[in-house]
């Protein structure tokens, strides 16, 4: 039976066509004998040709049976293996990207040299490639079902070009947004800076030596000044003074206690302050040298502290307290350096009263009192109404410090109130401190304002407690700690205690601290997780729509130039004349797409271009 539109050849025509086909067959080889749908047409005597000069007719349902046909027939699949692979790759990248951000160990390890940003950008790039491989299929279905179905729109979608010739405005916008999406995501995820990841490390292994704490000066201050302690006093108390200074002549509120300031000052309460022992300078310096920009260590340790607390014995027994003060004051006036006074040159003076040195400095009377004159000291009775008694001792505390490349700060601390054993108190009760000789000018600077502009302030007692604790700590740090931590010397104490080492006296001691290494990372934010998951979610949505809603449409994954040419109505191509090189048309041209069935009951697709 001869198909419609074809005629049987005469003997001469048949001979010519057979020779032509045999040549093609020989070049193609045996691989052309079979395809996925069954064997190719048999090359034999029954040859057909078009009535139009041996050119196949325009019916696409029959021309693919030509012996010259190279097309590979197939059935439309609901889900392609390549699409499953694309979705799987995008989901794997999603899991890896979330791991890069959310997992503490992974984010901490990758934060070095911005590897975390690089890894996340790489994974987003892969997800973008996966998304770009499936979006054209959705766009083609949308154009076929809801759009004008113009050849120019299909061409622009396939080329993914915003400025494709005669592309509709809607598709310019959609394609433009699809191209801008990966750029927007690449900018958006970089904005989530400011996060951090932490890992616990072994401090001793990191710095190569045992960790020691004690009454040390911070790095860079060990050799400062004349070893009086005044420079250390200023450095320790300055952050406290700045944070609690007046603003617009108004007093700041008291903080929540305990409140740390600087590298070792801790305000325990309204009437109590502590100055904590710190890590040895070589420890801090070694950590700082190992840190990159933005990195830090948080070290926590149980340490000793010098604590000053307001004594309330006067409220218990006023007479006994007054008698004790009189005896104490008279003994101090007879001793060198135990009764110290500094004028403020404004009719006020600061008086510091303690035991003679060497001697017990665990009790300190201090106060702002009317100045009897530059060269005169107030009598004990004149000073008594203004005198405040503070107890000073060594206590057990807990501290957490932050070490950065350029700084060292106490970030959290607390004290138990437990007073340390006698041998740990020796640096205060048996020492040659002479605080009044060296610190009166510092106390004038630190406390003088409370005699004038801040007179009556609720910060007076916190300042006095802080000043006294810092005074003894800074003085001990220059007297009893060596310049080099490797040159420890024994500390002389009364005979009943023998000779104490710096370890026994609590001046320098080994501590097993906890070190947390913190690195800057991307924030662990819900918005960031949405940005990471957006492209995989779009891929799953697109594949779901094409496998369900648009499955009946005669468009497959292979839609493109080859599929259109394979099923095109040849007679309709005349309207495209002149566009062979430019690829541009003067009018919109509709691309008609319909499914059909040929005489062999094979499903195929017909295309035709129609001038609108």
C-alpha positions in Angstrom: 0.0 0.0 0.0 1.4 3.4 -1.0 1.1 6.1 1.6 -0.8 9.3 0.7 1.3 11.9 -1.1 3.8 9.3 -2.3 4.1 7.5 -5.6 5.8 4.3 -6.7 9.0 4.8 -8.6 9.6 3.7 -12.1 12.7 1.4 -12.7 15.2 4.2 -13.5 14.2 6.4 -10.6 14.2 3.5 -8.3 17.7 2.6 -9.3 19.0 6.2 -8.7 17.4 6.4 -5.2 18.6 2.9 -4.2 22.2 3.9 -5.1 21.9 7.1 -3.1 20.4 5.4 -0.1 23.0 2.6 -0.3 25.8 5.1 -0.1 24.2 6.8 3.0 23.7 3.4 4.6 27.3 2.3 4.0 28.6 5.5 5.7 26.3 5.4 8.6 27.2 1.8 9.5 25.3 -0.9 11.2 24.4 1.3 14.1 21.5 2.7 12.1 19.8 -0.6 11.8 17.9 -0.3 15.1 16.6 2.4 17.5 14.6 2.5 20.7 11.2 2.1 19.1 12.1 -0.8 16.7 14.1 -1.5 13.5 14.6 1.2 10.9 12.7 0.8 7.7 14.2 -2.0 5.5 16.3 -0.9 2.6 14.8 -2.8 -0.4 12.8 -2.6 -3.6 9.7 -0.8 -2.2 11.0 2.8 -2.2 8.8 5.8 -2.2 9.5 9.4 -3.1 7.6 12.6 -2.9 5.9 13.9 -6.0 7.9 17.1 -5.4 11.3 16.3 -7.0 12.3 13.5 -4.6 11.7 15.7 -1.6 9.7 14.2 1.3 6.3 15.6 1.6 5.3 18.1 4.3 3.5 15.5 6.5 5.6 15.0 9.6 3.7 11.9 10.5 5.2 10.0 7.6 8.5 11.7 6.7 10.3 10.3 9.7 9.9 6.9 8.1 12.2 8.0 5.3 15.3 5.8 5.1 17.4 9.0 5.6 15.7 9.9 8.9 18.1 10.3 11.9 15.4 11.2 14.5 15.1 9.1 17.6 11.4 8.6 18.5 10.5 8.5 22.1 7.5 8.7 24.4 7.0 11.7 26.7 8.1 10.8 30.2 6.5 12.2 33.3 9.8 12.4 35.1 13.2 12.2 33.4 16.2 10.7 35.0 18.2 13.8 34.4 15.6 15.8 36.3 15.8 13.4 39.2 19.5 13.8 39.2 19.2 17.6 39.0 16.9 17.6 42.0 19.1 15.2 43.9 22.2 17.4 43.3 20.4 20.5 44.4 19.2 18.8 47.6 22.7 17.5 48.4 24.1 21.0 47.9 21.3 22.3 50.2 22.3 19.9 52.9 25.9 20.7 52.5 25.2 24.5 52.6 23.2 24.2 55.7 25.9 22.1 57.3 28.5 24.8 56.3 26.5 27.4 58.2 24.8 25.5 61.1 27.3 22.9 62.1 29.6 24.5 64.7 32.7 22.4 63.9 32.4 22.7 60.2 31.7 26.5 60.2 34.5 27.0 62.7 37.0 25.0 60.5 35.9 26.8 57.3 35.9 30.3 58.7 39.7 30.5 58.3 40.6 32.6 55.3 36.9 33.0 54.4 36.6 29.4 53.3 33.1 29.3 54.6 32.0 32.1 52.3 33.8 30.5 49.4 32.2 27.1 50.1 28.7 28.5 50.5 29.1 30.6 47.3 30.2 27.5 45.4 27.2 25.4 46.6 24.8 28.2 45.7 26.4 28.3 42.2 25.8 24.6 41.7 22.2 25.1 42.8 21.8 27.9 40.4 23.1 25.7 37.5 20.5 23.1 38.5 17.7 25.6 38.6 18.8 27.0 35.2 18.5 23.6 33.6 14.8 23.2 34.5 13.4 26.7 34.3 13.2 26.8 30.5 11.0 23.8 30.5 8.5 25.5 32.8 8.7 28.7 30.8 8.0 26.8 27.5 4.9 25.1 29.1 3.6 28.4 30.4 4.0 30.1 27.0 2.3 27.1 25.2 -0.7 27.1 27.6 -1.2 30.7 28.7 0.9 32.8 26.3 0.5 33.9 22.6 2.7 30.9 21.6 4.9 33.0 19.3 8.1 31.7 17.7 9.9 34.8 19.1 8.9 34.0 22.7 10.0 30.4 22.3 13.3 31.5 20.8 13.9 34.0 23.7 13.1 31.4 26.3 15.4 28.8 24.7 18.2 31.4 24.3 17.5 32.8 27.8 18.1 36.3 26.5 16.2 39.3 27.8 16.8 41.3 24.7 15.8 38.6 22.2 14.0 40.1 19.1 10.3 40.7 19.6 10.2 38.9 22.9 7.1 39.9 24.9 7.5 42.3 27.9 6.3 39.6 30.3 9.0 37.2 29.2 11.6 39.9 29.3 10.6 40.6 32.9 10.5 36.9 33.9 13.8 36.0 32.2 15.4 39.1 33.7 14.3 38.1 37.1 15.5 34.5 36.6 18.9 35.9 35.6 19.0 38.4 38.5 18.0 35.7 41.1 21.5 34.1 41.5 23.1 37.6 41.6 20.7 38.7 44.4 21.3 35.5 46.3 25.1 35.9 46.0 24.8 39.4 47.5 22.2 38.4 50.1 24.1 35.6 51.8 27.2 37.8 52.1 25.2 40.2 54.2 24.8 37.7 57.0 28.1 38.5 58.6 28.6 39.0 62.3 28.1 35.4 63.4 30.6 33.3 65.3 31.5 29.7 65.9 33.4 28.4 68.8 35.6 25.4 69.6 37.1 24.3 72.9 40.9 24.0 72.6 43.7 23.0 74.9 45.4 26.1 76.0 48.6 24.4 77.1 49.0 22.7 73.8 48.3 25.8 71.9 50.8 28.1 73.7 53.3 25.4 74.4 53.5 25.9 78.1 51.6 25.5 81.3 48.9 28.1 82.0 49.6 30.2 85.1 47.7 33.0 86.7 48.6 35.5 89.4 49.1 39.2 90.3 50.6 40.1 86.9 50.6 43.3 84.9 49.1 42.8 81.4 51.4 42.5 78.4 53.3 45.7 77.6 52.9 47.1 81.1 55.4 45.0 83.0 58.3 47.5 82.5 56.2 50.7 82.6 57.2 53.4 85.0 59.3 53.3 88.1 57.8 50.1 89.5 55.5 52.1 91.9 52.3 50.6 90.6 50.7 53.9 89.7 50.7 53.2 86.0 49.0 49.8 86.6 46.5 51.5 88.9 45.5 53.9 86.1 45.3 51.2 83.5 43.1 49.0 85.7 40.7 51.7 86.8 40.4 53.8 83.6 37.7 51.6 81.9 35.7 51.7 85.1 36.0 55.5 85.4 35.0 56.1 81.7 32.0 53.7 81.9 30.7 55.3 85.1 31.4 59.0 84.4 28.6 61.6 84.3 26.8 62.3 81.0 25.3 65.8 80.6 25.8 66.3 84.4 23.6 63.4 85.3 24.6 60.3 87.2 24.5 57.0 85.5 22.5 54.2 87.1 24.2 51.5 89.0 24.7 48.4 86.9 23.5 44.9 87.5 26.0 43.2 89.8 28.6 41.8 89.4 29.8 44.1 86.6 33.2 43.7 85.0 35.3 46.6 83.7 38.6 46.6 81.8 40.9 43.6 82.1 40.4 42.7 85.8 38.1 45.1 87.8 34.8 43.6 89.0 32.2 45.7 90.8 30.6 43.1 93.1 28.1 45.4 94.8 27.4 49.0 95.7 30.0 48.7 98.5 32.4 46.0 97.2 34.8 45.7 94.4 37.4 43.1 93.3 40.5 43.2 91.2 41.1 39.7 89.7 44.4 38.0 89.1 45.0 37.5 85.4 46.9 35.1 83.1 50.6 35.5 82.9 51.7 38.0 80.2 53.5 35.4 78.0 50.2 33.4 77.9 48.2 36.4 76.7 50.9 37.4 74.1 51.2 33.8 72.7 47.4 33.6 72.2 47.3 37.1 70.6 50.0 36.2 68.1 48.1 33.1 67.0 44.9 35.0 66.3 43.7 36.3 62.9 41.6 39.4 62.5 38.2 39.0 64.2 39.2 35.9 66.1 39.3 35.7 69.9 39.8 33.3 72.8 37.4 33.2 75.8 39.3 31.7 78.7 37.6 30.9 82.0 39.4 30.1 85.2 39.1 29.9 89.0 41.4 32.6 90.3 42.2 34.7 93.3 41.2 38.4 93.7 42.0 41.3 95.9 38.6 42.5 97.3 37.7 45.7 99.1 34.4 45.8 101.0 32.9 48.5 103.1 33.0 47.6 106.8 29.7 48.2 108.7 30.9 47.6 112.2 30.1 51.2 113.1 26.4 50.4 112.8 26.8 47.5 115.3 28.5 49.3 118.1 29.2 53.0 117.6 31.2 53.5 120.8 33.5 50.5 120.2 34.0 51.5 116.6 34.9 55.1 117.6 37.4 53.9 120.2 38.9 51.6 117.7 39.2 54.4 115.2 40.9 56.7 117.7 43.5 54.1 118.6 44.1 53.3 115.0 44.4 57.0 113.9 46.7 57.9 116.7 49.1 55.0 115.9 49.0 56.0 112.2 49.9 59.6 112.9 52.9 58.5 114.8 54.1 56.2 111.9 55.7 57.2 108.7 53.4 57.0 105.7 50.4 55.5 107.6 48.4 58.8 107.7 48.4 60.4 104.3 46.5 63.5 103.1 46.3 65.1 99.7 44.7 68.5 99.2 42.3 69.1 96.3 43.0 72.9 96.3 39.3 73.5 96.7 38.9 73.4 100.5 38.7 69.6 100.3 41.2 66.9 100.9 41.5 63.1 100.6 42.8 61.2 103.7 44.1 57.7 103.7 44.7 56.0 107.0 46.2 52.5 107.5 48.8 50.5 109.4 52.5 51.4 109.1 54.4 49.5 106.5 55.8 46.9 106.5 52.6 45.8 108.1 49.0 44.8 107.8 47.1 46.7 105.0 43.9 44.7 105.3 42.1 47.7 106.9 42.0 51.1 105.1 40.2 54.2 106.3 39.5 56.6 103.5 37.4 59.7 103.1 36.9 63.2 101.6 37.1 65.7 104.4 37.4 69.5 104.7 41.0 70.7 104.1 42.5 72.4 107.2 45.3 73.7 105.0 47.9 72.5 102.5 50.6 71.8 105.0 48.3 70.5 107.8 46.5 67.2 108.4 43.1 67.0 110.0 42.9 65.7 113.5 41.5 62.3 114.0 38.4 63.8 115.5 38.0 66.0 112.4 38.4 63.1 110.0 36.3 60.6 111.9 32.8 61.8 110.6 34.0 61.4 107.0 36.1 58.2 107.4 35.0 55.0 105.7 36.5 51.7 106.8 37.1 49.1 104.1 38.3 45.5 104.6 40.8 44.2 102.1 41.5 40.5 101.6 42.1 37.8 99.0 39.1 35.8 97.9 38.2 33.0 95.5 36.6 34.2 92.2 35.7 32.9 88.8 36.6 35.0 85.7 36.2 34.8 81.9 38.4 36.9 79.7 38.2 37.7 76.0 41.6 37.8 74.3 41.7 39.4 70.8 44.6 40.2 68.6 44.7 43.7 70.0 43.1 43.5 73.4 42.4 41.7 76.6 39.2 42.2 78.6 37.3 40.7 81.5 33.8 39.8 80.2 32.3 38.0 83.0 33.2 37.2 86.6 31.9 36.4 90.1 33.2 35.9 93.5 32.1 33.3 96.1 32.9 35.5 99.1 35.2 32.7 100.4 38.2 34.3 102.1 41.4 32.4 101.2 43.6 30.8 103.9 46.2 32.8 105.8 49.1 32.1 103.6 47.2 33.5 100.7 46.6 36.7 102.7 50.3 37.3 103.4 50.8 39.6 100.4 48.4 42.0 102.2 49.0 41.6 105.9 52.8 41.2 105.8 54.1 43.4 103.0 56.0 46.7 102.4 53.3 48.4 100.4 53.4 52.0 101.6 50.2 52.8 99.7 49.9 56.3 101.1 53.3 57.3 99.9 52.7 56.3 96.3 49.0 56.6 95.6 47.6 59.9 97.0 48.0 61.7 93.7 46.2 58.8 91.9 43.4 58.9 94.5 43.0 62.6 94.0 42.5 62.1 90.3 40.2 59.1 90.8 38.1 60.4 93.8 38.5 64.1 93.8 35.3 64.8 91.8 33.1 63.4 94.5 34.0 66.3 96.7 32.6 68.8 94.2 30.5 68.1 91.1 29.6 64.5 92.1 29.2 65.2 95.9 26.5 63.0 97.3 26.6 60.6 94.3 25.6 57.0 94.7 28.8 56.1 92.9 31.0 57.4 95.8 31.2 54.0 97.6 31.8 51.9 94.5 34.6 54.3 93.5 36.3 54.1 96.9 36.1 50.2 97.0 37.4 50.0 93.4 40.2 52.5 94.1 41.4 50.7 97.3 41.3 47.2 95.7 43.2 48.5 92.6 45.7 50.3 94.8 46.8 47.2 96.7 46.7 44.9 93.6 48.9 47.2 91.5 51.3 47.8 94.3 51.7 44.0 95.0 52.1 43.3 91.3 55.3 45.4 91.1 56.7 44.3 94.4 56.2 40.6 94.5 56.1 39.3 90.9 59.3 39.0 88.9 60.0 40.8 85.6 60.4 37.3 84.0 57.9 34.6 85.0 60.8 32.2 85.0 62.7 34.0 87.9 60.3 33.3 90.8 61.7 34.0 94.2 60.6 32.9 97.7 58.5 35.3 99.6 59.5 36.1 103.2 56.7 35.8 105.8 56.7 35.5 109.6 58.5 32.6 111.2 55.4 30.7 112.1 54.7 30.2 108.4 58.2 29.6 107.3 59.1 30.7 103.8 56.3 30.7 101.2 56.9 30.2 97.5 55.0 32.4 95.1 52.7 29.4 94.4 51.9 29.0 98.1 51.4 32.8 98.6 49.0 32.9 95.7 51.1 35.3 93.7 51.6 33.0 90.8 49.9 29.6 90.5 49.0 27.0 87.9 45.4 26.8 86.8 43.6 24.4 84.5 41.5 26.9 82.6 38.9 26.4 79.8 39.7 28.0 76.5 37.1 28.6 73.8 38.5 29.6 70.3 36.0 31.9 68.6 36.1 32.7 64.9 33.9 35.1 62.9 31.4 33.2 60.7 28.2 33.7 58.9 25.1 34.2 61.1 23.0 31.2 61.8 19.8 32.9 60.6 16.4 31.7 59.5 16.5 34.2 56.7 19.8 32.8 55.5 18.5 29.3 55.5 15.6 30.5 53.3 18.0 32.0 50.9 20.0 28.8 50.7 16.8 26.6 50.3 15.1 28.9 47.7 16.6 27.4 44.6 16.1 23.7 45.5 12.5 24.5 46.5 12.0 26.1 43.1 13.5 23.1 41.3 11.1 20.7 43.1 8.2 23.0 42.4 9.0 23.2 38.7 9.5 19.5 38.3 6.3 18.9 40.1 4.3 21.2 37.8 5.8 19.8 34.6 5.2 16.2 35.8 1.5 16.9 36.7 -0.2 20.0 35.5 1.7 20.3 32.2 2.2 16.6 31.5 -0.5 16.5 28.8 1.2 19.3 26.8 3.0 18.1 23.6 6.3 19.6 24.9 9.2 17.5 26.1 12.6 18.1 27.6 14.1 17.9 24.1 12.1 20.8 22.7 14.3 23.0 20.6 15.6 23.6 17.1 15.9 19.9 16.2 12.5 18.9 17.4 10.8 21.9 15.6 12.6 21.2 12.3 11.7 17.5 12.7 8.0 18.1 12.9 7.6 21.4 11.0 5.1 21.8 8.2 7.4 22.7 5.3 4.9 24.8 3.5 4.6 27.1 6.5 8.3 28.1 6.5 7.9 30.6 3.7 6.9 33.3 6.2 10.4 33.0 7.7 12.1 34.0 4.5 14.9 36.5 4.9 15.7 35.7 8.5 18.3 33.1 7.8 21.2 35.3 9.0 19.6 38.0 11.2 17.2 35.6 13.0 14.7 38.5 13.2 11.2 38.8 11.9 9.2 42.0 11.3 6.0 40.5 12.9 5.1 38.1 15.6 4.8 34.6 14.2 2.7 32.0 16.0 4.2 28.5 16.5 1.4 26.0 16.3 2.0 22.9 18.3 -0.2 19.8 18.2 0.1 16.2 19.0 -0.8 13.6 16.4 -0.7 10.0 15.5 0.7 8.6 12.2 -0.5 5.6 10.2 1.8 3.4 12.3 -0.1 4.6 15.4 3.0 6.3 16.7 2.6 9.5 18.7 4.4 12.5 17.3 4.2 16.3 17.3 3.4 18.7 14.4 4.7 22.2 14.3 3.6 25.0 11.9 4.5 28.7 11.8 1.6 31.1 11.2 2.0 34.8 10.4 -0.3 36.8 12.8 
